[in-house]
Amino acid sequence: MENRRPMKSLIAVLAAAAVAAGAVGCKPKSPSEAAAPTAPGQTFNFTYSIFFPPTHIQCITATNWAQEIEKRSNGRVKITVYPAGSLTKADQCYEGVAKGVSDLGMSCFAYTRGRFTLLEGLDLPLGYQDGATATRVANAVIAKHQPKELDDVHLLYVHAHGPGILASKKPVKSLEDLKGLKVRATGLSEKIVRALGATAVGMPQPETYEALQKGVVEATLCPIETLKGWKQGETIQYVIDASGVGYTTAMFVVMNKEKWAALPKDLQTLFTEVSREWIPKHGVAWDEADRAGRAFVTELKREFIPLSEAEQQRWKAAVKPVLDEYVTQAKAKNLPGDTFLSDIQAELARAATAR
């Protein structure tokens, strides 16, 4: 799953990401979000809750974002980063921002099951090619649909990892090998695991290493970068290429609405501009992390198991009901799940053509 896309194609993807980010940042503001006046010399201090550990490339990228905000604001903005869920846990991060426990937060939509019915479409097993593509697509469709599910915070941007693979303590070469296998999954990926015939065990990423180590789970559905970023490659023996059903996990960067509204207009513009620039940076970081993850497990002499094209098609057929269920559930809540899904697939098709 290494990214071998020609440089021209990569530049096109990153440029498209910047355009999509601009659309996200330009969401019309309600009266409550109108920029507040600021006193001369006033400093704005913010807390930023991130579930990634401080050494993870995504935490580093986010910290660089915070430092860039501080730099360009000439010290008017100060952002204190709390990594590794030290301020709010991964599954409490979004609610923590909405309620003011933290001013800013980064975590996965999937960790708050049932709250983001429409946005769950981003995580479907649609054959994502890489993190840059997944990140661009996520921002593009959110910018187009402006989901009301996000109305209780101010969305700065989103990013999403490269295609999910199956990392296992046991060899898996067919759907039959998945029967009864205990697989760590989260959010929508739990449905993917069950559709493939395995047993889904839900838990946040920070708990997975120990669960694999102790045999609570026997495998994990994850991007390959996780095997290094969270050291999980130390606990598994096999990496199964399931790129045909490659899913992603979309992650938010959001701000408390009241804190956003209290910012003067020029600082709101600054946050929006820097966020626009950081979307492609996160996408590239995901792809760099995937390459590092592959190198890490290769050095550990873990075995890579490629699935045949026929087997890939079997896995695609097995997860098709997950896509159908998503559309049905969204429709039951009067949400345009079918259009949302079609837009994602169209974006992925355009990306595939550009490769």
C-alpha positions in Angstrom: 0.0 0.0 0.0 3.0 2.3 -0.5 2.2 5.5 -2.3 3.8 5.5 -5.7 1.8 8.2 -7.3 3.7 10.5 -9.7 4.6 13.9 -8.2 2.3 15.7 -10.6 -0.6 13.6 -9.3 0.4 14.3 -5.7 0.5 18.0 -6.3 -2.9 17.9 -7.8 -4.3 16.1 -4.8 -2.8 18.5 -2.3 -4.0 21.5 -4.3 -7.5 20.0 -4.3 -7.2 19.6 -0.5 -6.5 23.3 -0.1 -9.5 24.2 -2.1 -11.7 21.8 -0.1 -10.4 23.3 3.1 -11.3 26.7 2.0 -14.8 25.6 1.5 -14.9 24.1 5.0 -13.5 27.3 6.5 -16.0 29.5 4.6 -19.1 28.0 6.3 -21.6 30.8 6.8 -21.6 31.9 10.5 -24.6 32.2 12.7 -25.1 35.4 14.7 -23.7 33.6 17.8 -20.4 33.0 15.8 -19.9 36.7 14.9 -16.4 37.9 15.7 -16.1 39.7 19.0 -14.2 42.9 19.5 -10.8 42.6 21.1 -9.0 44.8 23.6 -5.5 46.1 22.6 -2.9 43.6 23.6 -5.4 40.9 24.6 -4.1 37.4 24.6 -6.2 34.3 24.0 -5.2 31.1 25.8 -6.5 27.8 24.5 -6.2 24.2 25.5 -6.0 21.5 22.8 -6.9 17.9 23.6 -5.3 15.3 21.3 -5.7 11.6 21.7 -2.5 10.7 19.8 0.7 10.2 21.9 3.2 13.0 21.7 5.6 11.0 19.5 2.9 10.2 16.9 3.3 12.0 13.6 -0.2 13.3 13.7 0.3 14.8 17.2 3.5 16.4 15.9 1.7 17.8 12.9 -1.1 19.2 15.1 1.4 20.7 17.5 3.1 22.4 14.5 -0.3 23.8 13.5 -0.7 25.2 17.0 2.8 26.8 17.0 2.1 28.3 13.5 -1.1 29.9 14.9 0.9 31.4 17.8 3.7 32.6 15.5 1.4 34.3 13.0 -0.7 35.9 15.7 2.5 37.5 17.1 1.8 35.9 20.5 -1.8 37.0 20.7 -2.8 33.3 20.7 -1.3 30.7 23.1 -2.3 27.0 22.6 -1.4 24.4 25.2 -1.4 20.9 23.7 -2.5 18.0 25.9 -1.5 14.8 24.1 -2.3 11.1 24.7 -5.8 11.9 26.0 -4.4 13.5 29.1 -7.1 16.2 29.2 -10.1 14.3 27.7 -10.0 10.6 26.6 -10.4 9.8 22.9 -14.1 8.9 23.1 -14.8 12.0 25.3 -12.9 14.6 23.2 -15.7 15.9 21.0 -18.1 16.2 23.9 -15.3 17.9 25.9 -14.9 20.6 23.3 -18.7 21.1 22.9 -19.0 21.5 26.7 -15.9 23.6 27.2 -13.7 21.0 29.0 -11.1 21.8 26.3 -11.1 24.6 23.8 -9.8 22.6 20.9 -9.9 18.9 20.3 -8.7 16.2 17.9 -10.1 12.7 17.8 -12.2 10.3 15.7 -15.9 10.7 14.8 -16.1 7.0 15.1 -15.4 7.1 18.9 -18.8 8.7 19.5 -21.1 6.1 18.0 -24.6 7.2 16.9 -23.8 10.9 17.1 -22.5 11.3 13.5 -24.9 9.3 11.4 -24.2 11.1 8.1 -20.4 11.4 8.7 -20.2 7.6 9.3 -20.2 7.4 5.5 -16.6 8.6 5.4 -15.4 5.5 7.2 -17.1 3.0 4.9 -14.9 0.2 3.2 -14.7 1.9 -0.2 -11.2 1.1 -1.2 -9.4 4.3 -0.1 -6.0 4.6 -1.9 -4.0 6.6 0.6 -4.2 9.1 3.4 -3.8 12.2 1.2 -6.8 11.0 -0.8 -8.9 10.1 2.2 -8.1 13.5 3.8 -9.0 15.5 0.7 -12.2 13.5 0.1 -13.4 13.9 3.7 -12.9 17.7 3.6 -14.5 18.0 0.1 -17.7 16.2 1.0 -18.1 17.9 4.4 -17.6 21.2 2.7 -20.4 20.3 0.2 -22.9 18.9 2.7 -22.2 21.1 5.8 -23.6 18.4 8.2 -25.8 19.8 11.0 -24.2 17.1 13.2 -21.3 19.5 13.7 -23.4 22.5 14.7 -22.4 22.3 18.4 -18.8 23.1 17.6 -16.8 25.1 15.1 -15.1 22.7 12.6 -11.6 23.8 11.6 -10.8 20.8 9.4 -10.7 17.0 9.2 -8.1 14.4 8.2 -8.2 10.7 7.6 -5.8 7.8 7.5 -4.7 5.6 4.7 -6.4 2.3 3.8 -7.1 0.0 6.7 -5.5 -3.4 6.8 -5.9 -6.5 9.0 -3.0 -7.2 11.4 -3.3 -10.5 13.1 -1.6 -13.0 15.4 -3.0 -15.8 13.2 -2.7 -16.2 9.4 -5.7 -15.1 7.4 -5.8 -16.0 3.7 -9.6 -16.2 3.1 -13.0 -15.3 4.6 -13.1 -18.7 6.2 -10.0 -17.9 8.3 -11.9 -15.0 9.8 -14.6 -17.1 11.4 -14.5 -16.5 15.1 -11.4 -14.4 15.0 -11.5 -11.7 17.7 -10.7 -8.4 15.9 -10.3 -5.0 17.5 -12.4 -2.4 15.7 -14.1 0.9 16.5 -17.1 2.7 15.2 -18.2 1.7 11.8 -15.3 -0.8 11.4 -17.0 -3.0 13.9 -19.7 -3.6 11.3 -17.0 -4.3 8.7 -15.5 -7.0 11.0 -18.9 -8.6 11.6 -19.7 -8.6 7.9 -16.5 -10.4 7.2 -17.5 -13.1 9.7 -15.1 -12.2 12.5 -15.9 -11.2 16.1 -15.7 -7.5 16.6 -14.3 -6.1 19.9 -14.7 -2.4 20.3 -12.0 -0.3 22.0 -10.1 3.0 21.4 -6.7 2.8 19.8 -4.7 3.5 23.0 -6.0 0.2 24.6 -5.2 -2.0 21.7 -1.6 -2.8 22.3 -2.3 -4.4 25.7 -5.4 -6.2 24.4 -3.3 -7.8 21.6 -0.5 -8.6 24.0 -2.8 -10.3 26.5 -4.9 -12.1 23.8 -8.1 -10.2 24.6 -8.2 -9.7 20.8 -6.3 -11.7 18.1 -6.2 -9.1 15.4 -6.9 -5.5 14.7 -8.4 -3.6 11.8 -6.2 -0.5 11.3 -4.0 1.5 8.9 -0.6 0.0 8.7 1.0 3.1 10.3 -0.6 2.1 13.6 1.7 -0.9 13.7 4.6 1.5 14.4 2.8 4.7 15.7 1.2 2.7 18.5 3.9 -0.1 18.5 1.2 -2.7 17.7 3.5 -4.4 15.2 5.3 -5.9 18.2 2.2 -7.9 19.2 1.1 -9.4 15.8 2.7 -11.8 13.3 0.8 -11.2 10.0 -0.3 -8.2 7.9 -3.1 -9.0 5.5 -3.6 -6.8 2.5 -7.4 -6.1 2.4 -7.1 -3.0 0.2 -10.2 -4.0 -1.7 -12.2 -3.0 1.3 -9.8 -0.3 2.5 -11.7 1.9 4.9 -10.5 5.1 6.6 -11.3 6.8 9.9 -12.1 10.5 9.7 -10.7 12.7 12.5 -11.9 16.1 13.5 -10.2 19.3 14.6 -12.8 21.3 16.3 -13.1 24.4 18.5 -15.6 25.4 21.2 -18.2 27.6 19.6 -18.1 30.2 22.4 -14.3 30.5 22.2 -14.5 30.8 18.5 -17.1 33.6 18.8 -14.9 35.4 21.2 -12.1 35.7 18.7 -11.7 38.9 16.8 -12.2 38.7 13.0 -8.6 38.8 12.1 -7.8 35.8 14.4 -10.7 33.8 13.1 -9.3 34.4 9.6 -5.9 33.3 10.8 -7.2 30.0 12.3 -9.1 29.4 9.0 -6.0 30.1 6.8 -3.6 27.9 8.8 -6.1 25.1 9.0 -6.5 25.2 5.2 -2.7 24.9 4.8 -2.6 22.0 7.3 -5.1 19.7 5.6 -2.6 18.5 3.0 0.1 18.3 5.6 -1.9 15.8 7.6 -2.6 13.8 4.5 1.1 13.6 3.6 1.9 12.8 7.2 -0.5 9.8 7.1 1.2 8.5 4.0 4.7 9.0 5.5 3.5 7.1 8.6 2.1 4.3 6.4 5.5 3.9 4.8 7.2 3.9 8.2 4.7 1.4 9.5 5.4 -1.0 6.6 9.2 -0.6 7.2 8.7 -1.2 10.9 6.9 -4.5 10.6 9.2 -5.6 7.8 12.2 -5.1 10.1 10.3 -7.2 12.7 10.1 -9.9 10.0 6.3 -10.0 10.1 4.7 -11.9 7.3 2.7 -10.1 4.6 -0.2 -12.0 3.1 -1.6 -10.6 -0.2 -5.2 -11.6 -1.0 -5.8 -12.8 -4.6 -8.1 -10.6 -6.8 -10.8 -13.2 -6.5 -10.6 -13.2 -2.7 -10.6 -9.3 -2.7 -13.9 -9.5 -4.6 -15.3 -11.9 -2.0 -14.4 -9.4 0.7 -16.0 -6.6 -1.2 -19.2 -8.6 -1.6 -19.2 -9.5 2.1 -19.2 -5.8 3.2 -21.7 -4.5 0.6 -24.5 -4.8 3.2 -22.6 -2.4 5.4 -22.9 0.3 2.7 -26.6 -0.5 2.2 -27.3 -0.3 5.9 -25.6 3.0 6.2 -27.9 4.5 3.4 -31.0 3.0 5.1 -30.1 4.3 8.5 -29.3 7.8 7.2 -32.6 7.9 5.3 -34.5 6.9 8.4 -33.2 10.1 10.0 -34.0 12.2 6.9 -30.3 12.5 6.1 -29.0 12.3 2.5 -26.8 9.2 3.0 -27.2 8.0 -0.6 -26.0 11.3 -1.9 -23.2 11.6 0.6 -22.0 8.1 -0.3 -22.2 8.8 -4.0 -20.2 12.0 -3.6 -17.5 10.1 -1.7 -17.4 7.4 -4.4 -17.2 10.0 -7.2 -14.3 11.7 -5.4 -12.5 8.4 -5.1 -13.1 7.6 -8.7 -11.6 11.0 -9.8 -8.6 10.3 -7.5 -8.1 6.9 -9.1 -8.2 8.4 -12.6 -5.5 10.9 -11.6 -3.1 8.3 -10.3 
